[in-house]
């Protein structure tokens, strides 16, 4: 589906300390319910002559009655600047940052039980153990 919408960049502020341009985005899309963030990034990239990896779009809200939306966009000077200064949740969403696996509640309790049974440097071995006994 070709997404037809009009995009206006409002209230643009240049932020040299964080190496980015901050702007309010206004969208007019009468023929569809909402516009995807990737389509917004692509349009902003052509408007400001940057790569779409350097653009972060968030806070999109639709107006009552539909057809119009507003949101925010951050256009970084480079990908390194975005990785350094952008919010972690936005980086995770755009797959520019990977999150290491968190251990579950049961796993943590089992690890604590194994560590109580030993002393000294053996505790680290008990913490790293999988918990399954070898036959």
TILO-148083 format. One line per 4 residues: number of its first residue (from 0); for each residue x, y, z of C-alpha. Coordinates in Angstrom, 2 decimals. Each point is the difference from the previous one (the first is absolute). Layout:
N
NUM) X,Y,Z  ...
//
This chain:
135
0) 0.00,0.00,0.00  1.45,3.34,-1.00  -0.28,2.33,2.94  -1.14,3.46,-1.09
4) 0.36,2.65,2.66  1.20,3.55,0.42  2.72,0.67,2.56  0.76,3.38,1.56
8) 3.05,0.66,2.18  -0.98,2.50,2.68  1.95,1.68,2.82  3.44,-1.20,-1.08
12) 2.79,0.59,2.52  3.68,-0.65,-0.68  1.71,-1.62,3.00  3.78,0.01,-0.59
16) 0.83,-1.45,3.43  -1.88,-3.21,-0.76  0.87,0.19,-3.74  -3.61,-0.04,-1.14
20) -2.97,1.96,-1.33  -3.19,-0.28,2.01  -3.29,0.59,-1.72  -3.72,-0.44,0.30
24) -1.52,-2.02,-2.84  -3.51,0.66,-1.28  -1.60,-2.55,-2.34  -3.09,0.22,-2.16
28) -1.25,-3.42,-1.13  -3.71,0.11,-0.92  -0.09,-3.33,-1.89  1.51,-2.23,2.69
32) -0.23,-0.62,3.73  3.62,0.56,0.94  3.44,0.33,-1.54  2.87,-2.36,0.82
36) 3.14,1.36,1.66  2.15,-1.43,-2.80  -1.96,2.00,-2.60  0.40,3.15,2.11
40) 3.75,-0.65,0.34  0.35,-0.51,-3.75  -1.78,3.28,-0.75  2.06,1.90,2.61
44) 3.21,-1.52,-1.42  -0.80,1.37,-3.45  -1.01,3.41,1.42  3.17,0.45,2.11
48) 2.37,-2.05,-2.23  1.07,-2.51,2.69  -0.19,-3.77,0.52  -3.12,-1.39,1.66
52) 2.13,-1.78,2.67  0.91,3.46,1.34  -3.66,0.94,0.52  -2.02,-0.81,3.10
56) -3.82,0.40,-0.11  -2.15,-0.27,3.12  -3.08,1.34,1.78  -2.43,-0.25,-2.90
60) -3.54,0.90,0.97  -3.04,0.06,-2.28  -2.49,2.85,0.11  -3.63,-0.66,0.83
64) -1.89,-0.77,-3.20  3.08,-1.38,-1.76  1.91,1.22,-3.00  2.59,1.96,1.99
68) 2.81,-0.99,2.37  2.81,1.73,1.86  3.22,-1.31,1.48  3.68,0.68,0.58
72) 3.13,-0.79,-1.97  3.70,0.22,0.82  2.39,0.22,-2.95  3.56,-0.82,1.07
76) 3.10,1.11,-1.90  1.37,-3.57,-0.09  -0.84,-3.52,1.10  2.70,0.16,2.71
80) -1.60,3.13,1.45  -3.37,-1.76,0.10  1.42,-3.06,1.74  1.69,2.24,2.57
84) -2.82,2.47,0.75  -3.36,-1.59,-0.92  -2.33,-1.70,2.46  0.72,-3.69,0.56
88) -3.62,-1.02,-0.68  0.06,1.68,-3.41  3.32,-1.68,-0.86  -1.38,-3.39,1.05
92) -3.14,0.54,-2.07  2.06,0.83,-3.11  2.34,-2.97,0.69  3.10,2.19,0.33
96) 0.60,-1.35,3.52  -0.37,-3.56,1.25  -1.19,-0.91,3.46  1.66,-2.89,1.80
100) -2.35,-2.67,1.33  -1.37,0.58,3.47  -0.17,-2.93,2.39  -3.43,-1.02,1.19
104) -1.19,0.01,3.60  0.19,-3.78,0.40  3.47,-0.10,-1.54  1.28,2.65,2.44
108) -1.43,-1.89,3.00  1.61,-3.27,-1.10  3.32,1.78,-0.47  -0.25,1.51,3.50
112) -0.66,-3.49,1.46  3.04,-1.46,-1.77  2.22,2.87,1.20  -1.06,-0.50,3.65
116) 1.35,-3.56,-0.05  3.59,0.97,-0.80  2.69,2.46,1.10  2.69,2.14,-1.59
120) 0.76,-0.14,-3.69  -2.33,-2.97,-0.46  -2.92,2.45,0.26  0.73,1.41,-3.45
124) 0.01,-3.53,-1.44  -3.33,-0.67,1.71  -1.44,3.26,-1.37  1.05,-0.87,-3.55
128) -1.23,-3.62,0.23  -3.07,-0.88,-2.04  -1.65,-1.78,2.92  -0.49,-3.31,-1.80
132) 1.90,-2.94,1.45  2.17,-2.09,-2.30  -0.63,-3.76,-0.12
//
